[in-house]
Amino acid sequence: MKDEKALQAHRSAMDKDLVVAVDLGGTQIRVALCDARGNILKRIAQPACAAEGIEAVFARIVANIHAATSDWSRVRGIGVGAPGTVDPWRGVILEAPNLAGMVAFPIRARLENELRAPVFVGNDANLAALGEQRYGAGRGVANLIYVTIGTGIGGGIVANDRLFLGARGFAGEVGHQTLQADGPRCNCGNVGCLEALAAGPAIARAARDALRAGRASQMRALSDDDVERVTGRIVTHAARDGDALAREILARAGFYIGLGLVSLQHNFDTRLFVLGGGVAINAWDFIYPSIHNTFDEYTMPSMRRDVRIVPAQLGDDAGLLGAAALVNDQMTNGK
């Protein structure tokens, strides 16, 4: 009898055609109402105001979900993309560095208790990978790796049309491959991580070091002659204007990104790399040639054949659409 009731509940959920997607960031809470085809019907965004405490952040999440829809009869479930380390099976945010106090936070249980709807939780970068695979640059590709390059470097792995989560749900931390044993210290505590060598702050640091060493560049003028004000955006701006040093620095970042992709390819034998995030998209013309050449030089010939490296297509919507896809996958067949 219990199994029959569960089956009836599952059929009822499958008859519903809408999903609420939540992208929880350190600075913003983004919520979308999506249909079964991955179309976003309604969007809501609000500052997270994390300094006010975790309960205040949680209250905003709930309020934004309610603002996204009032017709719960059509909602199949809620998908949540969360930053930091996440236990996707229990729906617990273990640690979110940019949301102080959100440690071992049972967000699935809290939301289900509040909203009386099924909730599924994943790491935000993993869900962005799923979003690009289902609705973006990876449509129709069963095996891909998504890498987001911005203030940090993260990613997600889709293998045989499913998110690869690893033993504890932490798989996809592609930015923390050690590529340089005596390299700069990373925010994770390790040294020589891809993130410490090629993310936005690393690019800015390389530019500042070069300017302090006396290298000529328009980046000095763009920062009002204050080297400490040089950012990754300034480096990209200068590169677009033909600045040789800026282009050299971005090419070097591309080299390290390429090395990271080489290691990933040798481990996962993927068909497609999708690169997203502000650095990847804004500086694509200056980092891609170096990424491509490095990948081609260092990957085993048999494993680099027919592998594509492309820019992401969905921008900030990748995580939202991935959260929606997570709900549909779980409600359909528990993938």
Secondary structure, 3 states (H helix, E strand, C coil): CHHHHHHHHHHHHHHCCEEEEEEECCCEEEEEEEECCCCEEEEEEEECCHHHCHHHHHHHHHHHHHHHCCCHHHEEEEEEEECCEEECCCCEEEECCCCCCCEEECHHHHHHHHHCCCEEEEEHHHHHHHHHHHHCCCCCCCCEEEEEECCCEEEEEEECCEECCCCCCCCCCHHHCECCCCCCECCCCCECEHHHHHCHHHHHHHHHHHHHCCCCCCHHHHCCCCHHHCCHHHHHHHHHCCCHHHHHHHHHHHHHHHHHHHHHHHHHCCCEEEEECHHHHHCHHHHHHHHHHHHHHHCCHHHHCCCEEEECCCCCHHHHHHHHHHHHHHHHHCC
